[in-house]
Amino acid sequence: MIRLNQVQLPLDHNEDALQDAVLQKLAISAEQLVDIHVFKRGYDARKKNLISLIYTLDVTLTNVDEAALLASLAHDHNIRVSPDTDYKYVATAPEGLTERPIVIGMGPCGLFVGLILAQMGFKPIILERGKSVHERAKDTFRFWRTSELNTESNVQFGEGGAGTFSDGKLYSQVKDPGFKGLKVKQEFVAAGAPAEIIYVSKPHIGTFKLVTMVEKMRREITRLGGEIRFETRVDEINITDRKVTGVTLRSGEVLHSKHVIAAIGHSARDTFQMLHDKGVYMQAQSFSIGFRIEHKQEMIDKDRFGINAGHPILGAADYKLVHHCKNGRSVYSFCMCPGGVVVAATSEEHAVVTNGMSQYSRSERNANSAIVVGIDPSDFDNDPLQGIALQRKLERHAYIMGGSNYDAPAQMVGDFLASGLGKPYENVEPSYKPNVKMTDLSDALPQFAIDAIREALPAFGKKIRGFDSKDAMLTGVETRTSSPVQIKRGADYQSINTKGLYPAGEGAGYAGGILSAGIDGISIAEAVALDMIKEMANPSLSASTNYLLQ
């Protein structure tokens, strides 16, 4: 096949336009064109009243010397041989394998570690402290309705991880030369996601679809011999001579394995503490803090798409903003949720945390995103656990500001910029549940963060008209943009000082969203499989412990 990049067509092009573009670019006849496969479709909205679609196409030809054709078109860097994007499994579990790898956590990363290991025949055991996704959804929606928090079953903990209650974005900026991201999306489609997520440039799924997809993927893991235990909390990772020997559960049960994957997510603070106490090397890393901002979605659509606002191909408009402040800080938008809602995302009692969520339709009245300020490890003396302490301090203060009942503190942008008291909201109705308390957000964050956001909002208003309008809504606080901790690992994906421990995904500092977490999960699964095969082929590398799990 031949790949054509940067094929540009009008937003409302007719059905024959793709074929005509291919025939023209390759200078071939219609009889020589067998098939056109859309590998990717994006859009160029720099001229919002003249938006165009940008395609990457793979074409199949007949009666054509492709080598000669490509040689004649060598001057055009957008025409190349189509790469091989099929996923290749690195191993198959050998017969007689007695050890089973243990995966801690069943967010996107743990889910894909388990799935790929199961597909290769390694029969993983997945331990999830929270509940199955449907039971978890019940607990989460109950909290939003009644303020009744289950600290082990919420937005952060449970099958599917934090990404289940989000916009379900499936795009990332990570380098992916092996097309593992495509494998992630293909598995999602097999589990019921819309087929368009394979080729659109900014695919998303939404919460309700994710719930049913995660269930189907879980059933596939168990069909292939994997085991999944819900409401199973790991209290200790057992380490002897800096080598992992297994895990001890809250129940007291010990499971033996020399391969333990820590896909714990960014909110498993007790597990971070346990690993730190066990001497597992970790370091502080940058994260961000801020607020959620809400506008009417129609305002964002009109600013971004002009006369094309509401076009079905474009859908609800998103944005990405950044401002470098005079005090040296950077303020940026994060996790933008078109047509979504702001949700309560705490996993600890007496704390308020916000996040954003959308359904696949993105049809809610408001757009929301986090507006956050970068935090550097030097802000907390480079102590790997002090970042967590800062998050917790801000979340508990927000709880008090909101009325000590899980309502969130909120303020209109106009009042925030004027350092005024919180007045009742006007045009933009806050979507956070259980509820909001209109108040003064001036002391919700450290002063440097407040100053930076106050400087950034008018700058953002110059990029998106109305972004800093007085009736836009701020809700606090957003503190869990990413993990404040990185558990260092080597080229073999194992902890740099603890053999057999595989720090994985967002919580360990190696991903930032559903897609990148899934990609990391595939890489971890490959590393574990290859190491298990190596140890089986070289018995001298193995300890004397019997790792057969009954």
Secondary structure as GFF3:
##gff-version 3
##sequence-region A 1 550
A	DSSP	beta_strand	2	10	.	.	.	ID=ss1
A	DSSP	alpha_helix	17	26	.	.	.	ID=ss2
A	DSSP	three_ten_helix	30	32	.	.	.	ID=ss3
A	DSSP	beta_strand	33	44	.	.	.	ID=ss4
A	DSSP	beta_strand	52	61	.	.	.	ID=ss5
A	DSSP	alpha_helix	66	72	.	.	.	ID=ss6
A	DSSP	beta_strand	79	81	.	.	.	ID=ss7
A	DSSP	beta_strand	102	104	.	.	.	ID=ss8
A	DSSP	alpha_helix	108	119	.	.	.	ID=ss9
A	DSSP	beta_strand	125	127	.	.	.	ID=ss10
A	DSSP	alpha_helix	133	146	.	.	.	ID=ss11
A	DSSP	three_ten_helix	162	165	.	.	.	ID=ss12
A	DSSP	alpha_helix	180	190	.	.	.	ID=ss13
A	DSSP	three_ten_helix	195	198	.	.	.	ID=ss14
A	DSSP	alpha_helix	207	223	.	.	.	ID=ss15
A	DSSP	beta_strand	227	229	.	.	.	ID=ss16
A	DSSP	beta_strand	234	240	.	.	.	ID=ss17
A	DSSP	beta_strand	243	249	.	.	.	ID=ss18
A	DSSP	beta_strand	254	256	.	.	.	ID=ss19
A	DSSP	beta_strand	260	262	.	.	.	ID=ss20
A	DSSP	alpha_helix	269	277	.	.	.	ID=ss21
A	DSSP	beta_strand	282	284	.	.	.	ID=ss22
A	DSSP	beta_strand	287	296	.	.	.	ID=ss23
A	DSSP	alpha_helix	297	305	.	.	.	ID=ss24
A	DSSP	three_ten_helix	306	308	.	.	.	ID=ss25
A	DSSP	beta_strand	322	324	.	.	.	ID=ss26
A	DSSP	beta_strand	330	337	.	.	.	ID=ss27
A	DSSP	beta_strand	341	344	.	.	.	ID=ss28
A	DSSP	beta_strand	354	357	.	.	.	ID=ss29
A	DSSP	beta_strand	366	375	.	.	.	ID=ss30
A	DSSP	three_ten_helix	377	380	.	.	.	ID=ss31
A	DSSP	alpha_helix	386	401	.	.	.	ID=ss32
A	DSSP	beta_strand	408	412	.	.	.	ID=ss33
A	DSSP	alpha_helix	413	417	.	.	.	ID=ss34
A	DSSP	beta_strand	436	438	.	.	.	ID=ss35
A	DSSP	alpha_helix	447	463	.	.	.	ID=ss36
A	DSSP	beta_strand	473	478	.	.	.	ID=ss37
A	DSSP	beta_strand	485	487	.	.	.	ID=ss38
A	DSSP	beta_strand	501	503	.	.	.	ID=ss39
A	DSSP	alpha_helix	514	537	.	.	.	ID=ss40
A	DSSP	three_ten_helix	539	541	.	.	.	ID=ss41
###
